[in-house]
Amino acid sequence: MASPGSSGLGHFSLNMQPCCNKPLYEPEKQKVQGKVPSDLSRYCQCKSQSGGGTNLSGGQRNTSYNFGTHQMSRSSGIKSISSGSTSASSAVAFGSDMEVSHDDLKELLESNKDQNKLEAMKRIIGMIAKGKDAGELFPQVVKNVVSKNVEVKKLVYVYLERYAEEQQDLALLSVATFQKALKDPNQLIRASALRVLSSIRVSVITPIMLLAIKDACADMSPFVRKSAANAIPKLYSLDEDTKEELILAIEKLLGDKTTLVAGSAIYAFEQLCPGRLDLVHKHYRRLCSLLVDVDEWGQVVVANMLIRYAKTQFLDPNQM
């Protein structure tokens, strides 16, 4: 076979030793730069998987491949890979296919360690994302709404947003905790608490929800104000007697200067009082200028409302 070429250190030639009695195909002085030819694996398709019969040498790089044990090493120290069995002690990544029983998850949720609770919540959210039912775990999950670990609390609220409407009786037991969370320093926790409250479809907490929406409309965070706008149609569908007070909240949200709130505020307006275009008069020009920066779904809602406003409020130039 050819000896190492003298064209440079970046090239090397192929020296191959047969691993069986079959004749070998000899590449015509194939040069590769740090890569193994795609057809190299055909040389190791024999009954004996002892491997080790393939050597690549040349220049200052010496790369050996052993296909029997699926190992690769480079003497230059650039990379060393071994694809053997993974250690059982290594942590299982989020979204793993490894199934965990509900009993094990309950045990983790009732643990005193935040790391165990966080691991359990990640697996539960992963189950929900795959379309599996995790409603059986509601009693254990809702207990962790008071967790001081922010990451655990965020995932708990994600779970509660999904199941609060189905498990209303159990969710009612934590209403006081949700009210307290509305004052949390973290804006995501405040917004999540409001979303969970609006997902509890029980008329007995209507006054609590109404007060929470009013406070959220004046929140410093636009993310929380957006959640308040999204909660308005939910409360109205639960109790239509709150319409007048909710319209006042909508009027305040229509004057919000952030694009994050605009789409949700107009959606609430269209759901409750689409005929009250007088509320839009002083905000029309600003909404036109904000339209380009509103999210895609919000743009559809805002654009439809502006078109309807223009058709009903502007004079027809053909009749002037």
Residue pairs with C-beta under 8 A, 6 or more apart in sequence:
1 13
1 14
1 15
1 16
1 26
2 13
2 14
2 29
3 13
4 12
4 13
4 57
4 58
4 59
5 11
5 12
5 13
5 31
5 58
7 31
8 59
9 59
9 60
9 61
10 33
10 34
10 59
11 31
11 32
11 33
11 58
11 59
12 31
12 32
12 56
12 57
12 58
12 59
12 61
13 29
13 31
13 57
13 58
14 27
14 30
14 32
14 37
14 56
15 55
15 56
15 57
16 24
16 26
16 43
16 53
16 54
16 55
17 53
17 54
17 55
18 24
18 43
18 53
19 43
19 44
19 46
19 48
19 50
19 51
19 53
19 54
20 46
20 47
20 48
22 46
24 43
25 42
27 37
30 37
34 61
34 63
36 56
36 63
36 65
40 54
40 65
41 67
43 53
43 54
44 51
44 53
44 54
44 67
44 68
49 67
49 68
50 68
51 65
51 66
51 67
51 68
51 69
52 64
52 66
52 68
54 64
54 65
54 67
55 64
56 62
56 63
56 64
56 65
60 76
61 74
61 75
61 76
62 74
62 75
62 76
63 72
63 73
63 74
63 75
64 72
64 73
64 75
65 71
65 72
66 72
69 84
70 82
70 83
70 84
71 81
71 82
71 83
71 84
72 79
72 80
72 81
73 80
73 81
74 80
92 98
94 122
94 123
94 126
95 126
95 129
96 126
100 123
102 136
102 137
105 120
105 123
105 124
105 137
105 140
106 137
106 140
108 116
108 117
108 119
108 120
109 116
109 117
109 120
109 121
109 137
109 140
109 141
109 143
109 144
110 140
110 143
111 117
111 120
114 147
114 149
114 152
117 144
117 147
117 149
117 152
118 149
118 151
118 152
118 155
121 141
121 144
121 152
121 155
121 156
121 159
122 155
124 134
124 137
124 141
124 155
124 159
125 155
125 158
125 159
127 134
128 134
128 159
128 162
134 159
134 163
135 163
135 166
135 167
138 163
138 167
138 170
139 170
141 156
141 159
141 160
142 156
142 160
142 167
142 170
142 171
142 173
142 174
144 152
144 153
144 156
145 153
145 156
145 157
145 160
145 174
145 177
145 178
145 181
146 177
147 153
147 156
150 186
150 189
153 189
154 188
154 189
154 192
157 189
157 192
157 193
157 195
157 196
158 192
160 171
160 192
160 196
160 199
161 192
161 195
161 196
161 199
164 171
164 196
164 199
164 200
165 199
165 200
165 201
168 200
168 201
168 202
171 196
171 199
171 200
172 200
172 202
172 204
172 205
175 197
175 200
175 205
175 208
178 193
178 196
178 197
179 193
179 197
179 208
179 212
181 189
181 190
181 192
181 193
182 190
182 193
182 194
182 212
182 215
182 216
183 190
184 190
184 193
187 219
187 221
187 223
187 224
188 223
190 216
190 219
190 221
190 224
190 227
191 221
191 223
191 224
191 226
191 227
194 212
194 213
194 216
194 224
194 227
194 228
194 231
195 227
195 230
195 231
197 205
197 208
197 209
197 212
197 231
198 209
198 230
198 231
198 234
198 235
199 234
201 238
203 238
203 239
206 235
206 238
206 239
206 242
209 231
209 235
209 238
210 235
210 242
210 245
210 246
212 228
212 231
213 228
213 231
213 232
213 235
213 246
213 249
214 245
214 249
216 224
216 225
216 227
216 228
216 231
217 225
217 228
217 249
217 252
217 253
218 252
219 225
219 228
222 256
222 258
222 260
222 261
223 260
225 253
225 256
225 258
225 260
225 261
226 260
226 261
226 264
228 249
228 253
229 250
229 253
229 261
229 264
229 265
229 267
229 268
230 264
230 267
230 268
232 246
232 249
232 250
232 268
232 271
232 272
233 267
233 268
233 271
233 272
235 242
235 246
236 242
236 243
236 246
236 271
236 272
243 272
243 273
246 268
246 272
247 272
247 273
247 276
247 279
250 265
250 268
250 269
250 272
250 273
250 279
251 279
253 261
253 264
253 265
253 268
254 265
254 266
254 269
254 279
254 280
254 283
255 282
255 283
256 262
256 265
257 286
259 290
259 293
259 294
259 295
259 298
260 295
262 287
262 290
262 294
262 298
262 302
263 294
263 295
263 297
263 298
263 299
263 301
263 302
264 298
266 287
266 298
266 301
266 302
266 305
267 298
267 301
269 276
269 279
269 280
269 305
270 301
270 304
270 305
273 279
274 305
274 308
277 309
277 312
277 313
280 287
280 305
280 309
281 313
284 306
284 309
287 302
287 306
288 306
290 302
291 299
291 302
291 303
291 306
294 302
